Amino acid sequence: PLSKEDVSLVGGNMDEVFGKRENPNKAHWFEINRTIRFSFLGTVLIGGGLHYWYGALNKYISGNGYVPVLKRTILDQAIMAPCFITTFMSLLLLLEKGHFTGVEPIQAKLNKDLWDTVKTNWFVWIPVQFVNFGVVPPQYQVLFSNMVGLGWNTFLSFKATGDKKQDGKS
């Protein structure tokens, strides 16, 4: 059966498939190091992190009524979303460079893109999470999020790494 880790793995690598659009002059559309980075982030950060986060939300805020679903959605989007986006973008930039070059490039990228990315996240994920927490059984909530996340993580990876041309890099 399809697991949340499988979906995280696929979702984390969607940018690899669509990455040719970013640089049509690449000799190969597939880059193994990029695949390894996204596989790591997708499996560990997304799949593993959401498993424990959703478990805690469901444990401490139980029920399927409007109020508990709203509370879980607000906590998810007010706490987890900004933390996750910051962590994802930072780790992706660090892994792309292959070595630590200081916090300045990461800080510059976050200063430039974090707020817009969080606002876009809220536009997409508040309705998704309200449905997820209200309708989807807890054991399938990470899988549901990962299914929606196939598209979202592609956007997020482009946001984290796709501005190289605008920054004067190629």
DSSP file with accessible surface (Angstrom, degrees, kcal/mol):
  #  RESIDUE AA STRUCTURE BP1 BP2  ACC     N-H-->O    O-->H-N    N-H-->O    O-->H-N    TCO  KAPPA ALPHA  PHI   PSI    X-CA   Y-CA   Z-CA
    1    1 A P              0   0  173      0, 0.0     2,-0.3     0, 0.0     0, 0.0   0.000 360.0 360.0 360.0 158.0    0.0    0.0    0.0
    2    2 A L        -     0   0  102      4,-0.1     2,-0.2     3,-0.0   141,-0.1  -0.527 360.0-160.7 -72.6 128.3    0.9    3.6   -0.5
    3    3 A S     >  -     0   0   37     -2,-0.3     4,-2.0     1,-0.1     5,-0.2  -0.692  31.7-112.5-108.9 165.6    2.6    5.1    2.6
    4    4 A K  H  > S+     0   0   46     -2,-0.2     4,-2.3     1,-0.2     5,-0.2   0.851 119.7  55.0 -63.6 -31.8    3.1    8.7    3.7
    5    5 A E  H  > S+     0   0   76      2,-0.2     4,-2.5     1,-0.2    -1,-0.2   0.897 105.3  52.3 -68.6 -38.6    6.8    8.2    3.2
    6    6 A D  H  > S+     0   0   71      2,-0.2     4,-2.4     1,-0.2    -2,-0.2   0.931 112.0  45.4 -61.0 -44.8    6.3    7.1   -0.4
    7    7 A V  H  X S+     0   0    7     -4,-2.0     4,-3.1     1,-0.2     5,-0.3   0.902 112.2  51.5 -68.0 -38.9    4.2   10.2   -1.1
    8    8 A S  H  X S+     0   0    1     -4,-2.3     4,-2.6     2,-0.2    -1,-0.2   0.915 110.1  50.4 -61.5 -40.9    6.8   12.4    0.7
    9    9 A L  H  X S+     0   0   68     -4,-2.5     4,-0.8     2,-0.2    -2,-0.2   0.946 114.7  42.2 -63.3 -47.3    9.5   10.8   -1.4
   10   10 A V  H >X S+     0   0   81     -4,-2.4     3,-1.0     1,-0.2     4,-0.5   0.947 116.0  49.1 -65.3 -47.0    7.7   11.4   -4.7
   11   11 A G  H >< S+     0   0    2     -4,-3.1     3,-1.1     1,-0.3     4,-0.4   0.889 106.9  55.4 -61.4 -39.0    6.6   14.9   -3.7
   12   12 A G  H 3< S+     0   0    2     -4,-2.6    -1,-0.3    -5,-0.3    -2,-0.2   0.718 111.0  45.9 -67.3 -18.4   10.1   15.9   -2.6
   13   13 A N  H XX S+     0   0   23     -3,-1.0     4,-1.4    -4,-0.8     3,-0.5   0.392  81.1  95.8-106.7   4.4   11.3   14.9   -6.1
   14   14 A M  H <X S+     0   0   47     -3,-1.1     4,-2.3    -4,-0.5     5,-0.2   0.869  81.9  58.3 -62.0 -34.9    8.7   16.7   -8.2
   15   15 A D  H 3> S+     0   0    1     -4,-0.4     4,-1.4     1,-0.2    -1,-0.2   0.862 100.1  57.8 -63.0 -32.5   11.0   19.6   -8.6
   16   16 A E  H <4 S+     0   0    2     -3,-0.5     4,-0.4     2,-0.2    -1,-0.2   0.928 108.5  45.7 -61.9 -41.9   13.5   17.3  -10.1
   17   17 A V  H >< S+     0   0   77     -4,-1.4     3,-0.5     1,-0.2    -2,-0.2   0.926 122.6  35.2 -67.3 -43.6   11.0   16.3  -12.8
   18   18 A F  H >< S+     0   0  102     -4,-2.3     3,-1.6     1,-0.2     4,-0.5   0.496  92.4  94.5 -90.3  -2.5   10.0   19.9  -13.5
   19   19 A G  G >X  +     0   0    1     -4,-1.4     4,-1.4     1,-0.3     3,-0.8   0.731  67.8  74.5 -63.1 -23.2   13.4   21.4  -12.9
   20   20 A K  G <4 S+     0   0   75     -3,-0.5    -1,-0.3    -4,-0.4     6,-0.2   0.846  88.8  61.5 -58.3 -30.9   14.2   21.2  -16.6
   21   21 A R  G <4 S+     0   0  190     -3,-1.6    -1,-0.2     1,-0.2    -2,-0.2   0.878 100.9  52.9 -63.0 -37.0   11.9   24.3  -16.9
   22   22 A E  T <4 S+     0   0   40     -3,-0.8    -1,-0.2    -4,-0.5    -2,-0.2   0.886 128.6  15.7 -66.6 -39.7   14.2   26.3  -14.7
   23   23 A N    ><  +     0   0   57     -4,-1.4     3,-1.9     1,-0.1    -1,-0.3  -0.710  64.6 178.0-138.5  86.1   17.3   25.5  -16.8
   24   24 A P  T 3  S+     0   0   78      0, 0.0    -1,-0.1     0, 0.0    -3,-0.1   0.649  79.3  66.7 -67.2 -10.4   16.4   24.2  -20.2
   25   25 A N  T 3  S+     0   0  146     -5,-0.0     2,-0.1     3,-0.0    -5,-0.1   0.448  70.3 123.2 -88.9  -0.9   20.1   24.1  -21.1
   26   26 A K    <   -     0   0   31     -3,-1.9     3,-0.1    -6,-0.2    -3,-0.0  -0.381  62.0-140.1 -60.4 137.7   20.9   21.3  -18.5
   27   27 A A  S    S+     0   0   91      1,-0.2     2,-0.4    -2,-0.1    -1,-0.1   0.864  88.4  29.5 -67.4 -35.5   22.5   18.4  -20.2
   28   28 A H        -     0   0  141      1,-0.1    -1,-0.2    -8,-0.0    -3,-0.0  -0.979  64.1-151.3-127.7 139.4   20.5   16.0  -18.1
   29   29 A W  S    S+     0   0  138     -2,-0.4     2,-0.5    -3,-0.1   -10,-0.2   0.688  84.4  67.7 -80.4 -14.2   17.0   16.5  -16.6
   30   30 A F        -     0   0   95    -11,-0.1     2,-0.5   -10,-0.0    -1,-0.1  -0.907  59.7-175.4-114.3 126.0   17.8   14.2  -13.7
   31   31 A E     >  -     0   0   70     -2,-0.5     4,-2.1     1,-0.1     3,-0.2  -0.967  14.2-156.3-121.9 116.6   20.4   15.0  -11.0
   32   32 A I  H  > S+     0   0   99     -2,-0.5     4,-2.5     1,-0.2     5,-0.2   0.877  92.8  53.0 -62.2 -39.7   21.1   12.3   -8.5
   33   33 A N  H  > S+     0   0  108      1,-0.2     4,-2.3     2,-0.2    -1,-0.2   0.907 109.9  48.4 -64.2 -39.9   22.4   14.7   -5.8
   34   34 A R  H  > S+     0   0   11      2,-0.2     4,-2.5     1,-0.2     5,-0.2   0.906 110.5  51.9 -64.8 -40.5   19.2   16.8   -6.0
   35   35 A T  H  X S+     0   0   21     -4,-2.1     4,-2.5     1,-0.2    -2,-0.2   0.914 109.1  50.0 -62.0 -41.6   17.1   13.6   -5.8
   36   36 A I  H  X S+     0   0  100     -4,-2.5     4,-2.5     2,-0.2    -2,-0.2   0.927 110.7  50.1 -63.6 -43.4   19.0   12.5   -2.7
   37   37 A R  H  X S+     0   0   39     -4,-2.3     4,-2.6     1,-0.2    -2,-0.2   0.942 114.6  42.8 -60.0 -48.6   18.4   16.0   -1.1
   38   38 A F  H  X S+     0   0    3     -4,-2.5     4,-2.9     2,-0.2     5,-0.2   0.856 112.2  54.0 -70.3 -32.5   14.7   16.0   -1.8
   39   39 A S  H  X S+     0   0   26     -4,-2.5     4,-2.6    -5,-0.2     5,-0.3   0.929 110.7  47.1 -64.3 -43.4   14.3   12.4   -0.8
   40   40 A F  H  X>S+     0   0  104     -4,-2.5     4,-2.5     2,-0.2     5,-0.8   0.958 116.1  43.2 -61.3 -51.7   15.9   13.2    2.6
   41   41 A L  I  <>S+     0   0    0     -4,-2.6     5,-2.3    -5,-0.2     4,-0.4   0.914 116.5  48.3 -63.0 -41.9   13.8   16.3    3.1
   42   42 A G  I  <>S+     0   0    1     -4,-2.9     5,-2.4    -5,-0.2    -2,-0.2   0.924 119.6  35.8 -65.6 -43.7   10.6   14.5    2.0
   43   43 A T  I  <>S+     0   0   51     -4,-2.6     5,-1.6    -5,-0.2    -2,-0.2   0.950 129.2  28.2 -77.9 -48.8   11.0   11.4    4.0
   44   44 A V  I  <>S+     0   0   84     -4,-2.5     5,-1.1    -5,-0.3     4,-0.2   0.974 129.6  31.1 -81.2 -57.4   12.6   12.8    7.2
   45   45 A L  I  ><S+     0   0   39     -5,-0.8     4,-0.6    -4,-0.4     5,-0.3   0.959 130.8  29.4 -71.3 -50.5   11.4   16.3    7.6
   46   46 A I  I  ><S+     0   0    4     -5,-2.3     4,-2.3     3,-0.2     5,-0.3   0.990 128.8  33.5 -77.5 -62.5    8.0   16.1    5.9
   47   47 A G  I  ><S+     0   0    0     -5,-2.4     4,-1.6    -6,-0.2    -3,-0.2   0.960 127.8  37.2 -61.5 -52.1    6.8   12.5    6.5
   48   48 A G  I  ><S+     0   0   24     -5,-1.6     4,-1.6    -4,-0.2     5,-0.2   0.929 118.2  49.2 -67.8 -45.2    8.4   12.1    9.9
   49   49 A G  H  X<S+     0   0   27     -5,-1.1     4,-2.3    -4,-0.6    -3,-0.2   0.927 112.2  47.0 -62.1 -44.9    7.8   15.6   11.2
   50   50 A L  H  X S+     0   0   20     -4,-2.3     4,-3.0    -5,-0.3     5,-0.4   0.856 105.0  61.5 -67.5 -34.0    4.2   15.6   10.3
   51   51 A H  H  X S+     0   0   81     -4,-1.6     4,-1.7    -5,-0.3    -1,-0.2   0.952 112.3  36.5 -55.9 -50.0    3.6   12.2   11.8
   52   52 A Y  H  X S+     0   0  173     -4,-1.6     4,-2.2     2,-0.2    -2,-0.2   0.882 117.3  52.0 -73.1 -38.2    4.6   13.5   15.2
   53   53 A W  H  X S+     0   0   54     -4,-2.3     4,-2.5    -5,-0.2    -2,-0.2   0.954 112.5  43.8 -63.6 -50.0    3.0   16.9   14.8
   54   54 A Y  H  X S+     0   0    7     -4,-3.0     4,-2.6     1,-0.2     5,-0.2   0.880 111.7  55.4 -64.6 -36.1   -0.4   15.6   13.8
   55   55 A G  H  X S+     0   0   41     -4,-1.7     4,-1.9    -5,-0.4    -1,-0.2   0.926 109.9  45.6 -60.4 -44.1   -0.2   13.0   16.5
   56   56 A A  H  X S+     0   0   39     -4,-2.2     4,-2.6     2,-0.2     5,-0.3   0.925 112.1  51.1 -65.9 -43.9    0.3   15.7   19.1
   57   57 A L  H  X S+     0   0    8     -4,-2.5     4,-2.0     1,-0.2    -2,-0.2   0.932 113.7  44.4 -58.8 -45.5   -2.4   17.9   17.7
   58   58 A N  H  < S+     0   0   32     -4,-2.6    -1,-0.2     1,-0.2    -2,-0.2   0.822 114.0  50.8 -70.4 -30.0   -4.9   15.0   17.8
   59   59 A K  H  < S+     0   0  150     -4,-1.9     3,-0.3    -5,-0.2    -2,-0.2   0.928 119.6  32.9 -71.8 -45.0   -3.8   13.9   21.2
   60   60 A Y  H  < S+     0   0  171     -4,-2.6     2,-0.4     1,-0.3    -2,-0.2   0.685 126.5  39.2 -90.6 -19.6   -4.2   17.3   22.9
   61   61 A I  S  < S+     0   0   29     -4,-2.0    -1,-0.3    -5,-0.3     2,-0.1  -0.784  82.2 178.6-129.1  87.3   -7.1   18.7   20.9
   62   62 A S        +     0   0   92     -2,-0.4     3,-0.1    -3,-0.3    -3,-0.1  -0.454  29.2  62.0 -90.8 162.4   -9.5   15.8   20.4
   63   63 A G        -     0   0   39     -2,-0.1    -2,-0.0    -5,-0.1     0, 0.0  -0.123  64.8-118.1 107.8 158.0  -12.8   15.8   18.6
   64   64 A N  S    S+     0   0  122      4,-0.1    -1,-0.1    -2,-0.1    -2,-0.0   0.265  70.5 116.8-113.7   7.3  -14.2   16.4   15.2
   65   65 A G  S  > S-     0   0   41     -3,-0.1     4,-2.1     1,-0.1     5,-0.3  -0.183  82.2 -96.6 -70.6 172.1  -16.5   19.3   15.9
   66   66 A Y  H  > S+     0   0  160      1,-0.2     4,-2.5     2,-0.2     5,-0.2   0.902 119.3  51.1 -57.4 -45.5  -16.0   22.7   14.5
   67   67 A V  H  > S+     0   0   86      2,-0.2     4,-2.7     1,-0.2    -1,-0.2   0.948 112.0  43.1 -66.4 -50.1  -14.1   24.2   17.5
   68   68 A P  H  > S+     0   0   26      0, 0.0     4,-2.5     0, 0.0     5,-0.2   0.912 115.8  49.9 -64.4 -35.6  -11.4   21.4   17.8
   69   69 A V  H  X S+     0   0    3     -4,-2.1     4,-2.4     2,-0.2    -2,-0.2   0.930 112.1  48.0 -65.8 -42.2  -10.9   21.3   14.1
   70   70 A L  H  X S+     0   0   58     -4,-2.5     4,-2.9    -5,-0.3     5,-0.2   0.919 111.2  50.8 -63.5 -42.3  -10.5   25.0   14.0
   71   71 A K  H  X S+     0   0  116     -4,-2.7     4,-2.7     2,-0.2     5,-0.2   0.926 111.4  47.2 -61.7 -45.6   -8.0   25.0   16.9
   72   72 A R  H  X S+     0   0    0     -4,-2.5     4,-2.6     2,-0.2    -1,-0.2   0.914 113.5  49.1 -63.0 -40.8   -5.9   22.3   15.2
   73   73 A T  H  X S+     0   0    4     -4,-2.4     4,-2.6    -5,-0.2     5,-0.2   0.935 112.3  47.2 -64.4 -45.4   -5.9   24.2   12.0
   74   74 A I  H  X S+     0   0   98     -4,-2.9     4,-2.6     2,-0.2     5,-0.3   0.941 114.4  46.4 -63.4 -45.8   -5.0   27.5   13.6
   75   75 A L  H  X>S+     0   0   63     -4,-2.7     4,-2.4    -5,-0.2     5,-1.1   0.921 112.7  50.8 -62.2 -43.2   -2.2   25.9   15.6
   76   76 A D  I  <>S+     0   0    5     -4,-2.6     5,-2.4    -5,-0.2    -2,-0.2   0.931 118.1  37.3 -59.8 -45.1   -0.9   24.1   12.5
   77   77 A Q  I  <5S+     0   0    9     -4,-2.6    -1,-0.2     3,-0.2    -2,-0.2   0.764 120.0  45.5 -83.8 -24.6   -0.8   27.2   10.5
   78   78 A A  I  <5S+     0   0   60     -4,-2.6    -2,-0.2    -5,-0.2    -3,-0.2   0.807 131.6  15.2 -85.9 -30.2    0.4   29.6   13.1
   79   79 A I  I  X5S+     0   0   82     -4,-2.4     4,-1.5    -5,-0.3    -3,-0.2   0.831 129.8  37.2-108.7 -59.1    3.1   27.4   14.6
   80   80 A M  I  ><S+     0   0   35     -5,-1.1     4,-3.5    -4,-0.2     5,-0.3   0.918 110.8  56.6 -68.8 -44.4    4.1   24.5   12.3
   81   81 A A  H  ><S+     0   0    6     -5,-2.4     4,-2.8     1,-0.2     5,-0.3   0.946 111.1  40.4 -59.3 -53.6    3.7   26.2    8.9
   82   82 A P  H  > S+     0   0   35      0, 0.0     4,-2.3     0, 0.0    -1,-0.2   0.914 119.2  47.6 -62.9 -38.0    6.2   29.1    9.5
   83   83 A C  H  X S+     0   0   73     -4,-1.5     4,-2.5     2,-0.2    -2,-0.2   0.926 114.0  47.0 -66.0 -44.1    8.6   26.8   11.3
   84   84 A F  H  X S+     0   0   27     -4,-3.5     4,-3.4     2,-0.2     5,-0.3   0.937 112.8  48.1 -63.5 -47.5    8.4   24.2    8.6
   85   85 A I  H  X S+     0   0    0     -4,-2.8     4,-2.7    -5,-0.3     5,-0.3   0.929 113.1  48.4 -61.6 -43.6    8.8   26.6    5.7
   86   86 A T  H  X S+     0   0   44     -4,-2.3     4,-2.3    -5,-0.3    -1,-0.2   0.937 115.7  44.1 -60.7 -46.1   11.8   28.3    7.4
   87   87 A T  H  X S+     0   0   58     -4,-2.5     4,-3.0    -5,-0.2     5,-0.3   0.931 114.3  49.2 -65.4 -46.4   13.4   24.9    8.1
   88   88 A F  H  X S+     0   0    2     -4,-3.4     4,-2.6     2,-0.2     5,-0.2   0.948 114.5  43.9 -60.0 -50.7   12.7   23.5    4.7
   89   89 A M  H  X S+     0   0    0     -4,-2.7     4,-2.3    -5,-0.3    -1,-0.2   0.918 116.0  48.1 -63.4 -41.8   14.1   26.5    2.8
   90   90 A S  H  X S+     0   0   27     -4,-2.3     4,-2.4    -5,-0.3    -2,-0.2   0.938 114.3  44.6 -65.2 -48.0   17.1   26.8    5.1
   91   91 A L  H  X S+     0   0   56     -4,-3.0     4,-3.2     2,-0.2     5,-0.2   0.898 112.1  52.9 -64.4 -40.0   18.0   23.1    4.8
   92   92 A L  H  X S+     0   0    0     -4,-2.6     4,-2.4    -5,-0.3    -1,-0.2   0.939 111.1  46.0 -62.4 -44.6   17.5   23.0    1.1
   93   93 A L  H  X S+     0   0   32     -4,-2.3     4,-1.7    -5,-0.2    -1,-0.2   0.913 114.5  48.5 -63.5 -41.7   19.8   26.0    0.6
   94   94 A L  H  X S+     0   0   58     -4,-2.4     4,-1.5     1,-0.2     5,-0.4   0.938 113.7  46.0 -63.3 -46.0   22.4   24.4    2.9
   95   95 A L  H  < S+     0   0   57     -4,-3.2    -2,-0.2     1,-0.2    -1,-0.2   0.852 108.8  56.5 -67.7 -33.5   22.2   21.1    1.1
   96   96 A E  H  < S+     0   0   42     -4,-2.4    -1,-0.2    -5,-0.2    -2,-0.2   0.885 108.6  46.7 -64.0 -39.8   22.4   22.7   -2.3
   97   97 A K  H  < S-     0   0   95     -4,-1.7    -1,-0.2    -5,-0.2    -2,-0.2   0.795  98.7-141.8 -73.2 -29.5   25.7   24.4   -1.4
   98   98 A G  S  < S+     0   0   64     -4,-1.5     2,-0.3    -5,-0.2    -3,-0.1   0.362  74.7  45.5  84.9  -8.3   27.1   21.2    0.0
   99   99 A H  S    S-     0   0  119     -5,-0.4     2,-0.5     0, 0.0    -2,-0.1  -0.979  95.1 -90.8-158.7 160.3   28.8   23.0    2.9
  100  100 A F        +     0   0  133     -2,-0.3     3,-0.1     1,-0.1    -6,-0.0  -0.628  37.3 172.3 -80.9 121.8   28.1   25.6    5.4
  101  101 A T        -     0   0   63     -2,-0.5     3,-0.2     1,-0.5    -1,-0.1   0.167  58.0 -81.5-113.3  15.8   29.0   29.1    4.1
  102  102 A G        -     0   0   15      1,-0.1    -1,-0.5     2,-0.1     4,-0.5  -0.298  44.4 -82.3 104.8 168.0   27.5   31.1    7.0
  103  103 A V  S  > S+     0   0   86      1,-0.2     4,-3.2     2,-0.1     5,-0.3   0.623 104.5  88.0 -84.8 -12.8   24.0   32.2    7.8
  104  104 A E  H  > S+     0   0  132      1,-0.2     4,-2.7     2,-0.2     5,-0.2   0.910  88.8  44.9 -58.7 -48.2   24.1   35.3    5.5
  105  105 A P  H  > S+     0   0   49      0, 0.0     4,-2.1     0, 0.0    -1,-0.2   0.917 117.2  46.1 -64.0 -38.5   22.8   33.6    2.3
  106  106 A I  H  > S+     0   0   28     -4,-0.5     4,-2.7     2,-0.2     5,-0.2   0.941 113.5  48.6 -67.0 -45.6   20.1   31.8    4.2
  107  107 A Q  H  X S+     0   0   97     -4,-3.2     4,-2.9     1,-0.2     5,-0.2   0.909 110.7  51.2 -61.4 -41.1   19.1   34.9    6.1
  108  108 A A  H  X S+     0   0   59     -4,-2.7     4,-2.0    -5,-0.3    -1,-0.2   0.919 111.4  47.5 -62.4 -43.7   19.0   36.9    2.9
  109  109 A K  H  X S+     0   0   17     -4,-2.1     4,-2.7    -5,-0.2     5,-0.4   0.921 113.6  47.3 -65.2 -44.1   16.8   34.3    1.2
  110  110 A L  H  X S+     0   0   18     -4,-2.7     4,-2.4     1,-0.2     5,-0.5   0.918 111.1  51.3 -64.1 -42.7   14.4   34.1    4.1
  111  111 A N  H  < S+     0   0  119     -4,-2.9    -1,-0.2    -5,-0.2     4,-0.2   0.885 116.0  43.0 -60.0 -36.9   14.2   37.9    4.4
  112  112 A K  H  < S+     0   0   99     -4,-2.0    -2,-0.2    -5,-0.2    -1,-0.2   0.896 132.6  12.3 -75.7 -42.3   13.4   38.1    0.7
  113  113 A D  H  X S+     0   0    6     -4,-2.7     4,-2.2    -5,-0.1     5,-0.2   0.582  97.5  88.1-118.8 -14.7   10.9   35.2    0.4
  114  114 A L  H  X S+     0   0   41     -4,-2.4     4,-2.8    -5,-0.4     5,-0.2   0.938  91.0  46.5 -61.2 -50.7    9.6   33.9    3.7
  115  115 A W  H  > S+     0   0  151     -5,-0.5     4,-2.4     1,-0.2    -1,-0.2   0.930 114.9  46.5 -62.2 -44.3    6.7   36.2    4.3
  116  116 A D  H  > S+     0   0   78      1,-0.2     4,-2.3     2,-0.2    -1,-0.2   0.893 113.4  50.5 -63.2 -38.0    5.3   35.8    0.8
  117  117 A T  H  X S+     0   0    0     -4,-2.2     4,-2.6     2,-0.2    -2,-0.2   0.915 109.7  49.5 -67.1 -41.5    5.7   32.1    1.0
  118  118 A V  H  X S+     0   0    6     -4,-2.8     4,-2.5     2,-0.2    -2,-0.2   0.927 111.0  50.0 -63.7 -42.5    3.9   31.9    4.4
  119  119 A K  H  X S+     0   0   92     -4,-2.4     4,-1.9    -5,-0.2    -2,-0.2   0.919 111.8  47.5 -63.3 -41.5    1.0   33.9    3.0
  120  120 A T  H  X S+     0   0   54     -4,-2.3     4,-2.0     1,-0.2     5,-0.2   0.909 109.5  55.2 -63.9 -40.6    0.8   31.6    0.0
  121  121 A N  H  X S+     0   0    7     -4,-2.6     4,-3.8     1,-0.2     5,-0.4   0.926 106.8  49.6 -55.9 -47.6    0.9   28.7    2.3
  122  122 A W  H  X S+     0   0   78     -4,-2.5     4,-1.7     1,-0.2    -1,-0.2   0.897 107.4  54.6 -62.0 -39.0   -2.0   30.0    4.3
  123  123 A F  H  < S+     0   0  170     -4,-1.9    -1,-0.2    -5,-0.2    -2,-0.2   0.907 121.3  30.1 -60.2 -41.7   -4.1   30.5    1.1
  124  124 A V  H  X S+     0   0   47     -4,-2.0     4,-1.1    -5,-0.1    -2,-0.2   0.930 125.6  40.0 -81.8 -49.1   -3.5   26.9    0.1
  125  125 A W  H  X S+     0   0   18     -4,-3.8     4,-3.2    -5,-0.2     5,-0.3   0.719  97.1  69.5 -88.7 -22.8   -3.2   25.1    3.5
  126  126 A I  H  X S+     0   0   75     -4,-1.7     4,-2.1    -5,-0.4    -1,-0.2   0.979 109.2  38.0 -61.1 -50.3   -5.8   26.6    5.8
  127  127 A P  H  > S+     0   0   75      0, 0.0     4,-2.0     0, 0.0     5,-0.2   0.920 117.9  51.6 -65.3 -37.6   -8.8   25.1    3.8
  128  128 A V  H  X S+     0   0   26     -4,-1.1     4,-2.9     1,-0.2    -2,-0.2   0.940 112.0  45.2 -62.6 -46.9   -6.8   21.9    3.2
  129  129 A Q  H  X S+     0   0    2     -4,-3.2     4,-3.2     2,-0.2     5,-0.3   0.846 107.7  57.5 -69.5 -31.7   -6.0   21.4    6.9
  130  130 A F  H  X S+     0   0   70     -4,-2.1     4,-1.4    -5,-0.3    -1,-0.2   0.945 113.1  40.7 -62.5 -42.7   -9.6   22.2    7.9
  131  131 A V  H  X>S+     0   0   71     -4,-2.0     4,-2.8     2,-0.2     5,-1.0   0.932 115.5  52.2 -67.1 -45.1  -10.8   19.4    5.7
  132  132 A N  H  X5S+     0   0    0     -4,-2.9     4,-0.8     1,-0.2    -2,-0.2   0.943 115.5  38.5 -57.4 -51.7   -7.9   17.2    6.8
  133  133 A F  H  <5S+     0   0    0     -4,-3.2    -1,-0.2     1,-0.2    -2,-0.2   0.740 122.7  43.5 -74.7 -22.0   -8.5   17.6   10.5
  134  134 A G  H  <5S+     0   0   25     -4,-1.4    -2,-0.2    -5,-0.3    -1,-0.2   0.762 130.1  13.8 -93.9 -26.8  -12.3   17.5   10.2
  135  135 A V  H  <5S+     0   0  115     -4,-2.8    -3,-0.2    -5,-0.2    -2,-0.1   0.743 102.2  83.0-119.9 -39.6  -12.9   14.7    7.8
  136  136 A V  S  <<S-     0   0   22     -5,-1.0     5,-0.1    -4,-0.8    -1,-0.0  -0.538  81.5-114.3 -79.2 130.6   -9.8   12.5    7.3
  137  137 A P    >>  -     0   0   60      0, 0.0     3,-2.4     0, 0.0     4,-0.5  -0.331  30.8-112.3 -59.4 144.9   -9.1    9.8   10.0
  138  138 A P  G >4 S+     0   0   73      0, 0.0     3,-1.2     0, 0.0     4,-0.5   0.833 114.7  60.2 -50.8 -38.2   -6.0   10.6   12.0
  139  139 A Q  G 34 S+     0   0  134      1,-0.3     4,-0.2     2,-0.1     3,-0.0   0.687 112.1  40.2 -68.8 -12.8   -4.0    7.6   10.6
  140  140 A Y  G <> S+     0   0  124     -3,-2.4     4,-2.7     2,-0.1    -1,-0.3   0.356  86.9  95.7-113.3   5.3   -4.4    9.0    7.1
  141  141 A Q  H <X S+     0   0    1     -3,-1.2     4,-2.5    -4,-0.5     5,-0.2   0.895  86.2  46.8 -67.9 -39.5   -3.9   12.7    7.8
  142  142 A V  H  > S+     0   0   10     -4,-0.5     4,-2.8     2,-0.2    -1,-0.2   0.932 113.5  49.9 -66.6 -42.2   -0.2   12.7    6.9
  143  143 A L  H  > S+     0   0   41      2,-0.2     4,-2.1    -4,-0.2    -2,-0.2   0.935 111.2  48.9 -61.1 -44.5   -0.9   10.8    3.7
  144  144 A F  H  X S+     0   0   63     -4,-2.7     4,-2.1     1,-0.2     5,-0.2   0.943 112.7  47.8 -60.2 -47.5   -3.7   13.3    2.8
  145  145 A S  H  X S+     0   0    2     -4,-2.5     4,-2.7     1,-0.2    -1,-0.2   0.892 110.7  51.7 -61.2 -39.5   -1.3   16.2    3.5
  146  146 A N  H  X S+     0   0    3     -4,-2.8     4,-0.7     2,-0.2    -1,-0.2   0.848 105.8  54.6 -67.9 -32.8    1.4   14.6    1.4
  147  147 A M  H >< S+     0   0   91     -4,-2.1     3,-0.8     2,-0.2     4,-0.4   0.943 114.8  39.4 -64.2 -46.5   -1.0   14.1   -1.5
  148  148 A V  H >X S+     0   0   47     -4,-2.1     4,-1.3     1,-0.2     3,-1.0   0.887 109.9  63.6 -66.8 -36.1   -1.8   17.8   -1.5
  149  149 A G  H 3X S+     0   0    2     -4,-2.7     4,-3.2    -5,-0.2     5,-0.4   0.619  78.6  83.7 -66.7 -13.3    1.8   18.5   -0.8
  150  150 A L  H <X S+     0   0   46     -3,-0.8     4,-0.8    -4,-0.7    -1,-0.2   0.946 104.4  31.0 -54.4 -46.9    2.9   17.0   -4.1
  151  151 A G  H <> S+     0   0   48     -3,-1.0     4,-2.1    -4,-0.4    -2,-0.2   0.905 119.5  53.9 -76.2 -42.4    2.1   20.3   -5.8
  152  152 A W  H  X S+     0   0   17     -4,-1.3     4,-2.9     1,-0.2    -2,-0.2   0.918 106.8  50.4 -61.4 -44.7    3.0   22.5   -2.8
  153  153 A N  H  X S+     0   0   11     -4,-3.2     4,-2.4     2,-0.2    -1,-0.2   0.831 107.4  54.7 -67.6 -29.2    6.4   21.1   -2.2
  154  154 A T  H  X S+     0   0   16     -4,-0.8     4,-2.2    -5,-0.4    -1,-0.2   0.949 111.1  45.3 -64.9 -46.3    7.2   21.7   -5.9
  155  155 A F  H  X S+     0   0   71     -4,-2.1     4,-2.6     1,-0.2    -2,-0.2   0.934 113.2  50.9 -59.0 -46.3    6.2   25.3   -5.5
  156  156 A L  H  X S+     0   0    0     -4,-2.9     4,-2.5     1,-0.2    -1,-0.2   0.897 109.0  50.0 -63.4 -39.0    8.2   25.5   -2.2
  157  157 A S  H  X S+     0   0    1     -4,-2.4     4,-2.3     2,-0.2     5,-0.4   0.903 111.3  48.9 -68.8 -37.4   11.4   24.1   -3.8
  158  158 A F  H  X S+     0   0   33     -4,-2.2     4,-2.9     1,-0.2    -2,-0.2   0.909 112.0  49.9 -64.6 -39.2   11.1   26.6   -6.7
  159  159 A K  H  < S+     0   0   47     -4,-2.6    -2,-0.2     1,-0.2     4,-0.2   0.897 114.0  45.0 -65.5 -39.3   10.7   29.3   -4.2
  160  160 A A  H  < S+     0   0    1     -4,-2.5    -2,-0.2    -5,-0.2    -1,-0.2   0.859 136.5   8.5 -73.8 -34.3   13.7   28.2   -2.2
  161  161 A T  H >< S+     0   0    4     -4,-2.3     3,-0.7    -5,-0.2    -3,-0.2   0.517 105.9  85.4-126.6  -6.2   16.0   27.6   -5.2
  162  162 A G  T 3< S+     0   0   19     -4,-2.9     3,-0.4    -5,-0.4     4,-0.2   0.384  71.9  75.1 -87.4   4.3   14.4   29.0   -8.3
  163  163 A D  T 3>  +     0   0   24     -4,-0.2     4,-1.8     1,-0.2    -1,-0.2   0.245  57.2 112.4 -98.4  15.5   15.4   32.7   -8.1
  164  164 A K  T <4>S+     0   0   60     -3,-0.7     5,-3.0     1,-0.2    -1,-0.2   0.868  76.3  51.7 -60.1 -35.9   19.0   32.1   -9.2
  165  165 A K  T >45S+     0   0  121     -3,-0.4     3,-1.2     1,-0.2    -1,-0.2   0.909 110.3  48.1 -68.3 -40.0   18.5   34.0  -12.5
  166  166 A Q  T 345S+     0   0  137      1,-0.3    -1,-0.2    -3,-0.2    -2,-0.2   0.791 108.8  55.1 -69.0 -28.0   17.0   37.0  -10.7
  167  167 A D  T 3<5S-     0   0   76     -4,-1.8    -1,-0.3     2,-0.2    -2,-0.2   0.385 123.2-104.4 -85.1   2.8   19.8   37.0   -8.2
  168  168 A G  T < 5S+     0   0   71     -3,-1.2     2,-0.3     1,-0.3    -3,-0.2   0.630  87.2 112.1  85.1  12.3   22.4   37.2  -11.1
  169  169 A K      <       0   0  120     -5,-3.0    -1,-0.3    -6,-0.2    -2,-0.2  -0.801 360.0 360.0-113.1 161.6   23.4   33.5  -10.7
  170  170 A S              0   0  142     -2,-0.3  -147,-0.1    -3,-0.1    -5,-0.0  -0.811 360.0 360.0-134.1 360.0   22.8   30.7  -13.1
